[in-house]
Amino acid sequence: MPPPKPTNTPFRKKAPVSRTLAPVPSGLVRPEPGKEITAIKAADADGRAMAIYVGKTRVARVETNWAMKAGIREGDEWTQELADKIFIAAKDYAAYQHALHLMSTQQRSAFKLVQKLKQTGHEAVDAQAAAERLKELKLVDDEALAERLAEDLARSGKLGQRGIENKLRAKGIDAALAKKASQAATSELGDPDAAMTQATKRAQRLMNLEPQVARRRLYGFLIRRGFDHDEASKATAAALSAQAKSDLH
């Protein structure tokens, strides 16, 4: 027998299933007359999630409570309407599970959590819903996060109140909450001589510059660190004066 003719169709690997995004059920099994849900099985050890099968294909993973309330049962006809309904629930659950994982690896503000979920492909509505659920469970707590971060930064003595506030806002903390936490932390834990300490360290690098240039750069450095105008001005003058006297000796 002659050898089989080569085909021009390239070999294609099966697309990997995302571990964080819910697949589209109707894309896995096309809704057609005669097709139905053949099995609903526990998808995790504690029974909080259920896997839905059409034929031998797992088309979705949803929360058990949702499946029970929605009345999903074996033998239900696999229609487009049912597939779409299940997909909405599967997307919601996938975002929630991914949010739990993200928060277990790193504490984030609600804003940063939603941002991360959206960046990894979850729809905005699902990402926001997941964040709200974690807020209710106290697994996302912007106020507690702001207080902890502000206290750590205040203890370091490297930033002024405004600098701490800016750091918190960069973490996605609301402006009013960031201001409240930074003010409390600096008043309770902040070093009153922090500006002078930072200015003294920096001044040592600037003594080869013209006095006006050194003064401008040191003042700008302190302002960028979040110290206010008065703190920066006094610390700049005192540090440069002390450094000049030290160099004379």
ROLO-558273 format. One record per residue (C-alpha): residue in one letter; x, y, z negated; residue number from 1. Coordinates in nm, 2 decimals. Each point is the difference from the previous one (the first is absolute). Example, Ala and Ser with C-alpha at 12.3 -4.5 7.8 and 13.67 -1.06 7.14 Angstrom:
<sites>
@rest: a, east: 1.23, north: -0.45, up: -0.78, nr: 1
@rest: s, east: 0.14, north: 0.34, up: 0.07, nr: 2
</sites>
This chain:
<sites>
@rest: m, east: 0.00, north: 0.00, up: 0.00, nr: 1
@rest: p, east: 0.13, north: 0.35, up: 0.08, nr: 2
@rest: p, east: 0.09, north: 0.21, up: -0.30, nr: 3
@rest: p, east: -0.27, north: 0.25, up: -0.12, nr: 4
@rest: k, east: 0.02, north: 0.34, up: 0.16, nr: 5
@rest: p, east: 0.14, north: 0.27, up: -0.23, nr: 6
@rest: t, east: -0.25, north: 0.24, up: -0.13, nr: 7
@rest: n, east: 0.05, north: 0.38, up: 0.00, nr: 8
@rest: t, east: -0.19, north: 0.04, up: -0.32, nr: 9
@rest: p, east: 0.25, north: 0.09, up: -0.28, nr: 10
@rest: f, east: -0.02, north: -0.19, up: -0.33, nr: 11
@rest: r, east: -0.16, north: 0.21, up: -0.26, nr: 12
@rest: k, east: 0.04, north: -0.05, up: -0.37, nr: 13
@rest: k, east: -0.32, north: 0.01, up: -0.21, nr: 14
@rest: a, east: -0.03, north: 0.35, up: -0.15, nr: 15
@rest: p, east: 0.08, north: -0.01, up: -0.37, nr: 16
@rest: v, east: -0.29, north: 0.06, up: -0.24, nr: 17
@rest: s, east: 0.05, north: 0.31, up: -0.21, nr: 18
@rest: r, east: 0.03, north: -0.06, up: -0.37, nr: 19
@rest: t, east: -0.15, north: 0.34, up: -0.09, nr: 20
@rest: l, east: -0.26, north: 0.07, up: 0.28, nr: 21
@rest: a, east: -0.32, north: -0.19, up: 0.04, nr: 22
@rest: p, east: -0.03, north: -0.17, up: 0.34, nr: 23
@rest: v, east: -0.31, north: 0.08, up: 0.22, nr: 24
@rest: p, east: -0.22, north: -0.31, up: -0.05, nr: 25
@rest: s, east: -0.17, north: 0.03, up: 0.34, nr: 26
@rest: g, east: 0.34, north: 0.01, up: 0.15, nr: 27
@rest: l, east: 0.09, north: -0.33, up: -0.16, nr: 28
@rest: v, east: -0.32, north: -0.18, up: 0.09, nr: 29
@rest: r, east: -0.23, north: 0.16, up: 0.26, nr: 30
@rest: p, east: -0.37, north: 0.02, up: -0.12, nr: 31
@rest: e, east: -0.20, north: -0.24, up: 0.23, nr: 32
@rest: p, east: -0.32, north: -0.19, up: -0.04, nr: 33
@rest: g, east: 0.05, north: -0.32, up: -0.19, nr: 34
@rest: k, east: 0.29, north: 0.12, up: -0.20, nr: 35
@rest: e, east: -0.04, north: 0.03, up: -0.38, nr: 36
@rest: i, east: 0.19, north: 0.04, up: -0.32, nr: 37
@rest: t, east: 0.12, north: -0.35, up: -0.08, nr: 38
@rest: a, east: 0.17, north: 0.06, up: -0.34, nr: 39
@rest: i, east: 0.05, north: 0.25, up: -0.28, nr: 40
@rest: k, east: 0.29, north: -0.10, up: -0.22, nr: 41
@rest: a, east: 0.18, north: 0.16, up: -0.30, nr: 42
@rest: a, east: 0.30, north: 0.19, up: 0.14, nr: 43
@rest: d, east: 0.19, north: 0.04, up: -0.33, nr: 44
@rest: a, east: 0.06, north: -0.17, up: -0.33, nr: 45
@rest: d, east: -0.24, north: 0.21, up: -0.20, nr: 46
@rest: g, east: -0.29, north: -0.01, up: 0.25, nr: 47
@rest: r, east: -0.01, north: 0.37, up: 0.05, nr: 48
@rest: a, east: 0.03, north: -0.03, up: 0.38, nr: 49
@rest: m, east: -0.17, north: -0.22, up: 0.25, nr: 50
@rest: a, east: 0.12, north: -0.12, up: 0.34, nr: 51
@rest: i, east: -0.27, north: -0.02, up: 0.28, nr: 52
@rest: y, east: 0.04, north: -0.25, up: 0.27, nr: 53
@rest: v, east: -0.17, north: -0.03, up: 0.34, nr: 54
@rest: g, east: 0.08, north: -0.34, up: 0.14, nr: 55
@rest: k, east: 0.35, north: -0.07, up: -0.13, nr: 56
@rest: t, east: 0.11, north: 0.36, up: 0.03, nr: 57
@rest: r, east: 0.02, north: 0.22, up: -0.31, nr: 58
@rest: v, east: -0.15, north: 0.33, up: 0.12, nr: 59
@rest: a, east: 0.01, north: 0.21, up: -0.32, nr: 60
@rest: r, east: 0.10, north: 0.03, up: -0.36, nr: 61
@rest: v, east: -0.25, north: 0.19, up: -0.21, nr: 62
@rest: e, east: -0.08, north: 0.05, up: -0.37, nr: 63
@rest: t, east: -0.21, north: -0.27, up: -0.15, nr: 64
@rest: n, east: -0.24, north: 0.25, up: -0.17, nr: 65
@rest: w, east: -0.05, north: 0.17, up: 0.34, nr: 66
@rest: a, east: -0.07, north: -0.33, up: 0.17, nr: 67
@rest: m, east: -0.26, north: -0.10, up: -0.26, nr: 68
@rest: k, east: -0.17, north: 0.34, up: 0.00, nr: 69
@rest: a, east: -0.01, north: 0.00, up: 0.38, nr: 70
@rest: g, east: -0.15, north: -0.35, up: 0.01, nr: 71
@rest: i, east: 0.27, north: -0.15, up: 0.22, nr: 72
@rest: r, east: -0.06, north: -0.37, up: 0.04, nr: 73
@rest: e, east: 0.12, north: -0.30, up: 0.19, nr: 74
@rest: g, east: -0.22, north: -0.06, up: 0.30, nr: 75
@rest: d, east: -0.05, north: 0.38, up: 0.07, nr: 76
@rest: e, east: -0.01, north: 0.06, up: 0.37, nr: 77
@rest: w, east: 0.32, north: 0.17, up: 0.12, nr: 78
@rest: t, east: -0.13, north: 0.31, up: 0.15, nr: 79
@rest: q, east: 0.18, north: 0.33, up: 0.09, nr: 80
@rest: e, east: -0.20, north: 0.18, up: -0.27, nr: 81
@rest: l, east: 0.12, north: -0.25, up: -0.27, nr: 82
@rest: a, east: 0.35, north: 0.01, up: 0.13, nr: 83
@rest: d, east: 0.01, north: 0.38, up: -0.02, nr: 84
@rest: k, east: -0.15, north: -0.01, up: -0.35, nr: 85
@rest: i, east: 0.26, north: -0.24, up: -0.12, nr: 86
@rest: f, east: 0.28, north: 0.20, up: 0.16, nr: 87
@rest: i, east: -0.09, north: 0.31, up: -0.20, nr: 88
@rest: a, east: 0.01, north: -0.20, up: -0.32, nr: 89
@rest: a, east: 0.33, north: -0.17, up: 0.10, nr: 90
@rest: k, east: 0.16, north: 0.34, up: 0.08, nr: 91
@rest: d, east: -0.10, north: 0.14, up: -0.34, nr: 92
@rest: y, east: 0.13, north: -0.30, up: -0.19, nr: 93
@rest: a, east: 0.33, north: -0.01, up: 0.20, nr: 94
@rest: a, east: 0.07, north: 0.37, up: -0.09, nr: 95
@rest: y, east: -0.09, north: -0.07, up: -0.36, nr: 96
@rest: q, east: 0.24, north: -0.30, up: -0.03, nr: 97
@rest: h, east: 0.27, north: 0.20, up: 0.18, nr: 98
@rest: a, east: -0.05, north: 0.29, up: -0.24, nr: 99
@rest: l, east: 0.04, north: -0.23, up: -0.30, nr: 100
@rest: h, east: 0.32, north: -0.14, up: 0.14, nr: 101
@rest: l, east: 0.14, north: 0.35, up: 0.07, nr: 102
@rest: m, east: -0.08, north: 0.12, up: -0.35, nr: 103
@rest: s, east: 0.17, north: -0.31, up: -0.15, nr: 104
@rest: t, east: 0.33, north: 0.09, up: 0.16, nr: 105
@rest: q, east: 0.00, north: 0.38, up: -0.05, nr: 106
@rest: q, east: -0.22, north: 0.25, up: -0.19, nr: 107
@rest: r, east: -0.16, north: 0.24, up: 0.25, nr: 108
@rest: s, east: -0.24, north: 0.29, up: -0.01, nr: 109
@rest: a, east: -0.34, north: -0.06, up: 0.16, nr: 110
@rest: f, east: 0.10, north: 0.22, up: 0.29, nr: 111
@rest: k, east: 0.32, north: -0.19, up: 0.06, nr: 112
@rest: l, east: -0.18, north: -0.33, up: -0.03, nr: 113
@rest: v, east: -0.26, north: 0.10, up: 0.26, nr: 114
@rest: q, east: 0.28, north: 0.14, up: 0.22, nr: 115
@rest: k, east: 0.20, north: -0.33, up: -0.02, nr: 116
@rest: l, east: -0.31, north: -0.21, up: 0.08, nr: 117
@rest: k, east: -0.08, north: 0.21, up: 0.31, nr: 118
@rest: q, east: 0.36, north: -0.02, up: 0.11, nr: 119
@rest: t, east: -0.02, north: -0.38, up: -0.01, nr: 120
@rest: g, east: -0.31, north: -0.01, up: 0.22, nr: 121
@rest: h, east: -0.30, north: 0.02, up: -0.23, nr: 122
@rest: e, east: -0.28, north: 0.23, up: 0.10, nr: 123
@rest: a, east: -0.03, north: 0.32, up: -0.21, nr: 124
@rest: v, east: -0.34, north: -0.11, up: -0.14, nr: 125
@rest: d, east: 0.13, north: -0.33, up: -0.12, nr: 126
@rest: a, east: 0.32, north: 0.16, up: -0.15, nr: 127
@rest: q, east: -0.20, north: 0.26, up: -0.19, nr: 128
@rest: a, east: -0.24, north: -0.26, up: -0.13, nr: 129
@rest: a, east: 0.28, north: -0.22, up: -0.12, nr: 130
@rest: a, east: 0.16, north: 0.30, up: -0.18, nr: 131
@rest: e, east: -0.33, north: 0.08, up: -0.17, nr: 132
@rest: r, east: -0.04, north: -0.36, up: -0.12, nr: 133
@rest: l, east: 0.35, north: 0.01, up: -0.15, nr: 134
@rest: k, east: -0.08, north: 0.33, up: -0.17, nr: 135
@rest: e, east: -0.30, north: -0.17, up: -0.17, nr: 136
@rest: l, east: 0.22, north: -0.28, up: -0.12, nr: 137
@rest: k, east: 0.25, north: 0.26, up: -0.13, nr: 138
@rest: l, east: 0.27, north: -0.15, up: 0.23, nr: 139
@rest: v, east: 0.03, north: 0.33, up: 0.17, nr: 140
@rest: d, east: 0.02, north: 0.29, up: -0.25, nr: 141
@rest: d, east: 0.14, north: 0.32, up: 0.14, nr: 142
@rest: e, east: -0.02, north: 0.18, up: -0.34, nr: 143
@rest: a, east: 0.21, north: -0.27, up: -0.18, nr: 144
@rest: l, east: 0.24, north: -0.01, up: 0.29, nr: 145
@rest: a, east: 0.05, north: 0.37, up: 0.00, nr: 146
@rest: e, east: 0.06, north: 0.01, up: -0.37, nr: 147
@rest: r, east: 0.26, north: -0.28, up: 0.02, nr: 148
@rest: l, east: 0.19, north: 0.14, up: 0.29, nr: 149
@rest: a, east: 0.00, north: 0.36, up: -0.14, nr: 150
@rest: e, east: 0.13, north: -0.13, up: -0.34, nr: 151
@rest: d, east: 0.28, north: -0.19, up: 0.17, nr: 152
@rest: l, east: 0.10, north: 0.30, up: 0.21, nr: 153
@rest: a, east: -0.02, north: 0.24, up: -0.30, nr: 154
@rest: r, east: 0.23, north: -0.23, up: -0.20, nr: 155
@rest: s, east: 0.26, north: 0.00, up: 0.28, nr: 156
@rest: g, east: 0.05, north: 0.38, up: -0.04, nr: 157
@rest: k, east: 0.07, north: 0.04, up: 0.37, nr: 158
@rest: l, east: -0.32, north: 0.18, up: 0.11, nr: 159
@rest: g, east: -0.20, north: 0.29, up: -0.12, nr: 160
@rest: q, east: -0.38, north: -0.01, up: -0.05, nr: 161
@rest: r, east: -0.07, north: 0.09, up: 0.36, nr: 162
@rest: g, east: 0.25, north: -0.25, up: 0.13, nr: 163
@rest: i, east: -0.17, north: -0.27, up: -0.20, nr: 164
@rest: e, east: -0.34, north: 0.11, up: 0.14, nr: 165
@rest: n, east: 0.13, north: -0.02, up: 0.35, nr: 166
@rest: k, east: 0.13, north: -0.35, up: -0.05, nr: 167
@rest: l, east: -0.34, north: -0.11, up: -0.13, nr: 168
@rest: r, east: -0.18, north: 0.16, up: 0.30, nr: 169
@rest: a, east: 0.24, north: -0.19, up: 0.23, nr: 170
@rest: k, east: -0.12, north: -0.32, up: -0.16, nr: 171
@rest: g, east: -0.36, north: 0.09, up: 0.10, nr: 172
@rest: i, east: -0.11, north: 0.14, up: -0.33, nr: 173
@rest: d, east: -0.27, north: 0.26, up: 0.01, nr: 174
@rest: a, east: 0.14, north: 0.36, up: -0.03, nr: 175
@rest: a, east: -0.19, north: 0.08, up: -0.32, nr: 176
@rest: l, east: 0.09, north: -0.33, up: -0.16, nr: 177
@rest: a, east: 0.36, north: 0.04, up: 0.10, nr: 178
@rest: k, east: 0.02, north: 0.35, up: -0.16, nr: 179
@rest: k, east: -0.17, north: -0.11, up: -0.32, nr: 180
@rest: a, east: 0.23, north: -0.30, up: -0.04, nr: 181
@rest: s, east: 0.32, north: 0.19, up: 0.08, nr: 182
@rest: q, east: -0.08, north: 0.28, up: -0.24, nr: 183
@rest: a, east: -0.08, north: -0.24, up: -0.28, nr: 184
@rest: a, east: 0.32, north: -0.20, up: 0.06, nr: 185
@rest: t, east: 0.23, north: 0.30, up: 0.01, nr: 186
@rest: s, east: -0.14, north: 0.16, up: -0.31, nr: 187
@rest: e, east: 0.01, north: -0.33, up: -0.20, nr: 188
@rest: l, east: 0.31, north: -0.17, up: 0.14, nr: 189
@rest: g, east: 0.18, north: 0.24, up: 0.22, nr: 190
@rest: d, east: 0.35, north: 0.14, up: -0.09, nr: 191
@rest: p, east: -0.03, north: 0.37, up: -0.06, nr: 192
@rest: d, east: 0.36, north: 0.03, up: 0.12, nr: 193
@rest: a, east: -0.05, north: -0.21, up: 0.31, nr: 194
@rest: a, east: 0.04, north: 0.29, up: 0.24, nr: 195
@rest: m, east: 0.33, north: 0.10, up: -0.17, nr: 196
@rest: t, east: 0.13, north: -0.35, up: 0.00, nr: 197
@rest: q, east: -0.07, north: -0.04, up: 0.37, nr: 198
@rest: a, east: 0.14, north: 0.34, up: 0.08, nr: 199
@rest: t, east: 0.33, north: -0.07, up: -0.19, nr: 200
@rest: k, east: 0.06, north: -0.32, up: 0.19, nr: 201
@rest: r, east: -0.07, north: 0.16, up: 0.33, nr: 202
@rest: a, east: 0.20, north: 0.31, up: -0.07, nr: 203
@rest: q, east: 0.33, north: -0.20, up: 0.00, nr: 204
@rest: r, east: -0.04, north: -0.06, up: 0.37, nr: 205
@rest: l, east: -0.06, north: 0.36, up: 0.09, nr: 206
@rest: m, east: 0.28, north: 0.19, up: -0.15, nr: 207
@rest: n, east: 0.20, north: 0.02, up: 0.32, nr: 208
@rest: l, east: -0.28, north: 0.19, up: 0.17, nr: 209
@rest: e, east: -0.05, north: 0.38, up: -0.01, nr: 210
@rest: p, east: -0.20, north: 0.10, up: -0.31, nr: 211
@rest: q, east: -0.31, north: 0.10, up: 0.19, nr: 212
@rest: v, east: 0.00, north: -0.32, up: 0.20, nr: 213
@rest: a, east: 0.05, north: -0.21, up: -0.31, nr: 214
@rest: r, east: -0.28, north: 0.18, up: -0.18, nr: 215
@rest: r, east: -0.24, north: -0.04, up: 0.29, nr: 216
@rest: r, east: 0.08, north: -0.37, up: 0.04, nr: 217
@rest: l, east: -0.03, north: -0.08, up: -0.37, nr: 218
@rest: y, east: -0.32, north: 0.19, up: -0.04, nr: 219
@rest: g, east: -0.15, north: -0.18, up: 0.31, nr: 220
@rest: f, east: 0.11, north: -0.34, up: -0.13, nr: 221
@rest: l, east: -0.18, north: 0.06, up: -0.33, nr: 222
@rest: i, east: -0.32, north: 0.13, up: 0.17, nr: 223
@rest: r, east: 0.00, north: -0.32, up: 0.22, nr: 224
@rest: r, east: 0.02, north: -0.20, up: -0.32, nr: 225
@rest: g, east: -0.32, north: 0.16, up: -0.11, nr: 226
@rest: f, east: 0.12, north: 0.24, up: -0.26, nr: 227
@rest: d, east: -0.18, north: 0.33, up: 0.00, nr: 228
@rest: h, east: 0.15, north: 0.34, up: 0.09, nr: 229
@rest: d, east: 0.09, north: 0.11, up: -0.35, nr: 230
@rest: e, east: 0.16, north: -0.34, up: -0.09, nr: 231
@rest: a, east: 0.20, north: -0.01, up: 0.33, nr: 232
@rest: s, east: 0.12, north: 0.36, up: -0.03, nr: 233
@rest: k, east: 0.11, north: -0.02, up: -0.36, nr: 234
@rest: a, east: 0.17, north: -0.34, up: 0.05, nr: 235
@rest: t, east: 0.17, north: 0.11, up: 0.32, nr: 236
@rest: a, east: 0.15, north: 0.31, up: -0.17, nr: 237
@rest: a, east: 0.11, north: -0.18, up: -0.31, nr: 238
@rest: a, east: 0.15, north: -0.30, up: 0.18, nr: 239
@rest: l, east: 0.20, north: 0.20, up: 0.24, nr: 240
@rest: s, east: 0.12, north: 0.23, up: -0.27, nr: 241
@rest: a, east: 0.11, north: -0.29, up: -0.22, nr: 242
@rest: q, east: 0.17, north: -0.17, up: 0.29, nr: 243
@rest: a, east: 0.19, north: 0.32, up: 0.09, nr: 244
@rest: k, east: 0.13, north: 0.03, up: -0.36, nr: 245
@rest: s, east: 0.10, north: -0.36, up: 0.01, nr: 246
@rest: d, east: 0.20, north: 0.05, up: 0.32, nr: 247
@rest: l, east: 0.19, north: 0.29, up: -0.15, nr: 248
@rest: h, east: 0.13, north: -0.22, up: -0.27, nr: 249
</sites>
